[in-house]
Amino acid sequence: KESWNLLKSLVPDTIERISEVDDFWREKVRFKVEAYEKELEEKHEKFHKLSFWSYYGQGMTEEISTTGVEAANEAIETTEAKLEFEKKILEENAHLCGIFELE
């Protein structure tokens, strides 16, 4: 019974120490996610300016882009690889947000 009472007396201090660490990591993750969101907005804008978006097919009245089918396909493949990488980062950040209740 004595050891139980001793253990119970340690609970408030332990909770306070855990809460301080938790608050520190929550803010650290919040900062990381906010920075990532800004970075992602910039990447989104750059994505829509990539060359394969400006390719025009035969019969179009607008000037035909120098992209061409082959170059467009290469650009799309490269971009798909980058997108897969970004998806992993997004999933990682979403997981951290879930842990620290930052949704």
CNS distance restraints for C-alpha pairs under 8 A (distance, minus, plus):
assign (resid   1 and name CA) (resid   5 and name CA) 6.30 0.50 0.50
assign (resid   2 and name CA) (resid   6 and name CA) 6.14 0.50 0.50
assign (resid   3 and name CA) (resid   7 and name CA) 6.01 0.50 0.50
assign (resid   4 and name CA) (resid   8 and name CA) 6.14 0.50 0.50
assign (resid   5 and name CA) (resid   9 and name CA) 6.17 0.50 0.50
assign (resid   6 and name CA) (resid  10 and name CA) 6.64 0.50 0.50
assign (resid   7 and name CA) (resid  11 and name CA) 6.85 0.50 0.50
assign (resid  10 and name CA) (resid  14 and name CA) 6.16 0.50 0.50
assign (resid  11 and name CA) (resid  15 and name CA) 6.02 0.50 0.50
assign (resid  12 and name CA) (resid  16 and name CA) 6.18 0.50 0.50
assign (resid  13 and name CA) (resid  17 and name CA) 6.26 0.50 0.50
assign (resid  14 and name CA) (resid  18 and name CA) 6.12 0.50 0.50
assign (resid  15 and name CA) (resid  19 and name CA) 5.95 0.50 0.50
assign (resid  16 and name CA) (resid  20 and name CA) 6.22 0.50 0.50
assign (resid  17 and name CA) (resid  21 and name CA) 6.43 0.50 0.50
assign (resid  18 and name CA) (resid  22 and name CA) 5.99 0.50 0.50
assign (resid  19 and name CA) (resid  23 and name CA) 5.95 0.50 0.50
assign (resid  20 and name CA) (resid  24 and name CA) 6.18 0.50 0.50
assign (resid  21 and name CA) (resid  25 and name CA) 6.28 0.50 0.50
assign (resid  22 and name CA) (resid  26 and name CA) 5.99 0.50 0.50
assign (resid  23 and name CA) (resid  27 and name CA) 6.23 0.50 0.50
assign (resid  24 and name CA) (resid  28 and name CA) 6.25 0.50 0.50
assign (resid  25 and name CA) (resid  29 and name CA) 6.00 0.50 0.50
assign (resid  26 and name CA) (resid  30 and name CA) 6.02 0.50 0.50
assign (resid  26 and name CA) (resid 100 and name CA) 5.62 0.50 0.50
assign (resid  26 and name CA) (resid 102 and name CA) 7.92 0.50 0.50
assign (resid  27 and name CA) (resid  31 and name CA) 6.11 0.50 0.50
assign (resid  28 and name CA) (resid  32 and name CA) 6.29 0.50 0.50
assign (resid  29 and name CA) (resid  33 and name CA) 6.06 0.50 0.50
assign (resid  29 and name CA) (resid  96 and name CA) 7.04 0.50 0.50
assign (resid  29 and name CA) (resid  97 and name CA) 7.43 0.50 0.50
assign (resid  29 and name CA) (resid 100 and name CA) 7.94 0.50 0.50
assign (resid  30 and name CA) (resid  34 and name CA) 6.09 0.50 0.50
assign (resid  30 and name CA) (resid  97 and name CA) 7.77 0.50 0.50
assign (resid  30 and name CA) (resid 102 and name CA) 7.04 0.50 0.50
assign (resid  31 and name CA) (resid  35 and name CA) 6.17 0.50 0.50
assign (resid  32 and name CA) (resid  36 and name CA) 6.13 0.50 0.50
assign (resid  33 and name CA) (resid  37 and name CA) 6.10 0.50 0.50
assign (resid  33 and name CA) (resid  93 and name CA) 6.52 0.50 0.50
assign (resid  34 and name CA) (resid  38 and name CA) 6.47 0.50 0.50
assign (resid  35 and name CA) (resid  39 and name CA) 6.23 0.50 0.50
assign (resid  36 and name CA) (resid  40 and name CA) 5.93 0.50 0.50
assign (resid  37 and name CA) (resid  41 and name CA) 6.27 0.50 0.50
assign (resid  38 and name CA) (resid  42 and name CA) 6.55 0.50 0.50
assign (resid  39 and name CA) (resid  43 and name CA) 6.26 0.50 0.50
assign (resid  40 and name CA) (resid  44 and name CA) 6.00 0.50 0.50
assign (resid  41 and name CA) (resid  45 and name CA) 6.39 0.50 0.50
assign (resid  42 and name CA) (resid  46 and name CA) 6.30 0.50 0.50
assign (resid  43 and name CA) (resid  47 and name CA) 5.92 0.50 0.50
assign (resid  44 and name CA) (resid  48 and name CA) 6.51 0.50 0.50
assign (resid  45 and name CA) (resid  49 and name CA) 6.67 0.50 0.50
assign (resid  46 and name CA) (resid  50 and name CA) 6.60 0.50 0.50
assign (resid  48 and name CA) (resid  53 and name CA) 6.85 0.50 0.50
assign (resid  49 and name CA) (resid  53 and name CA) 6.92 0.50 0.50
assign (resid  50 and name CA) (resid  54 and name CA) 7.68 0.50 0.50
assign (resid  51 and name CA) (resid  55 and name CA) 7.16 0.50 0.50
assign (resid  51 and name CA) (resid  67 and name CA) 6.39 0.50 0.50
assign (resid  51 and name CA) (resid  72 and name CA) 7.10 0.50 0.50
assign (resid  51 and name CA) (resid  75 and name CA) 7.53 0.50 0.50
assign (resid  52 and name CA) (resid  67 and name CA) 6.58 0.50 0.50
assign (resid  52 and name CA) (resid  71 and name CA) 7.91 0.50 0.50
assign (resid  52 and name CA) (resid  72 and name CA) 4.84 0.50 0.50
assign (resid  52 and name CA) (resid  73 and name CA) 7.86 0.50 0.50
assign (resid  52 and name CA) (resid  75 and name CA) 6.63 0.50 0.50
assign (resid  52 and name CA) (resid  76 and name CA) 7.08 0.50 0.50
assign (resid  54 and name CA) (resid  65 and name CA) 6.36 0.50 0.50
assign (resid  54 and name CA) (resid  67 and name CA) 7.76 0.50 0.50
assign (resid  55 and name CA) (resid  64 and name CA) 6.74 0.50 0.50
assign (resid  55 and name CA) (resid  65 and name CA) 5.08 0.50 0.50
assign (resid  55 and name CA) (resid  66 and name CA) 7.61 0.50 0.50
assign (resid  55 and name CA) (resid  67 and name CA) 6.08 0.50 0.50
assign (resid  55 and name CA) (resid  68 and name CA) 6.81 0.50 0.50
assign (resid  55 and name CA) (resid  72 and name CA) 7.69 0.50 0.50
assign (resid  56 and name CA) (resid  60 and name CA) 6.47 0.50 0.50
assign (resid  56 and name CA) (resid  62 and name CA) 7.35 0.50 0.50
assign (resid  56 and name CA) (resid  63 and name CA) 7.55 0.50 0.50
assign (resid  56 and name CA) (resid  64 and name CA) 5.41 0.50 0.50
assign (resid  56 and name CA) (resid  65 and name CA) 6.17 0.50 0.50
assign (resid  57 and name CA) (resid  64 and name CA) 7.21 0.50 0.50
assign (resid  58 and name CA) (resid  64 and name CA) 7.98 0.50 0.50
assign (resid  60 and name CA) (resid  64 and name CA) 7.76 0.50 0.50
assign (resid  67 and name CA) (resid  71 and name CA) 5.57 0.50 0.50
assign (resid  67 and name CA) (resid  72 and name CA) 5.81 0.50 0.50
assign (resid  68 and name CA) (resid  72 and name CA) 5.95 0.50 0.50
assign (resid  69 and name CA) (resid  73 and name CA) 6.08 0.50 0.50
assign (resid  70 and name CA) (resid  74 and name CA) 6.32 0.50 0.50
assign (resid  71 and name CA) (resid  75 and name CA) 6.12 0.50 0.50
assign (resid  72 and name CA) (resid  76 and name CA) 6.08 0.50 0.50
assign (resid  73 and name CA) (resid  77 and name CA) 6.18 0.50 0.50
assign (resid  74 and name CA) (resid  78 and name CA) 6.19 0.50 0.50
assign (resid  75 and name CA) (resid  79 and name CA) 6.03 0.50 0.50
assign (resid  76 and name CA) (resid  80 and name CA) 6.02 0.50 0.50
assign (resid  77 and name CA) (resid  81 and name CA) 6.41 0.50 0.50
assign (resid  78 and name CA) (resid  82 and name CA) 6.48 0.50 0.50
assign (resid  79 and name CA) (resid  83 and name CA) 6.03 0.50 0.50
assign (resid  80 and name CA) (resid  84 and name CA) 6.23 0.50 0.50
assign (resid  81 and name CA) (resid  85 and name CA) 6.47 0.50 0.50
assign (resid  82 and name CA) (resid  86 and name CA) 6.24 0.50 0.50
assign (resid  83 and name CA) (resid  87 and name CA) 6.11 0.50 0.50
assign (resid  84 and name CA) (resid  88 and name CA) 6.52 0.50 0.50
assign (resid  85 and name CA) (resid  89 and name CA) 6.60 0.50 0.50
assign (resid  86 and name CA) (resid  90 and name CA) 6.07 0.50 0.50
assign (resid  87 and name CA) (resid  91 and name CA) 6.08 0.50 0.50
assign (resid  88 and name CA) (resid  92 and name CA) 6.14 0.50 0.50
assign (resid  89 and name CA) (resid  93 and name CA) 6.16 0.50 0.50
assign (resid  90 and name CA) (resid  94 and name CA) 6.00 0.50 0.50
assign (resid  91 and name CA) (resid  95 and name CA) 6.07 0.50 0.50
assign (resid  92 and name CA) (resid  96 and name CA) 6.34 0.50 0.50
assign (resid  93 and name CA) (resid  97 and name CA) 6.13 0.50 0.50
assign (resid  94 and name CA) (resid  98 and name CA) 6.21 0.50 0.50
assign (resid  95 and name CA) (resid  99 and name CA) 6.34 0.50 0.50
assign (resid  96 and name CA) (resid 100 and name CA) 6.25 0.50 0.50
assign (resid  97 and name CA) (resid 101 and name CA) 5.54 0.50 0.50
assign (resid  97 and name CA) (resid 102 and name CA) 4.63 0.50 0.50
assign (resid  97 and name CA) (resid 103 and name CA) 6.06 0.50 0.50
assign (resid  98 and name CA) (resid 102 and name CA) 6.40 0.50 0.50
assign (resid  98 and name CA) (resid 103 and name CA) 6.89 0.50 0.50
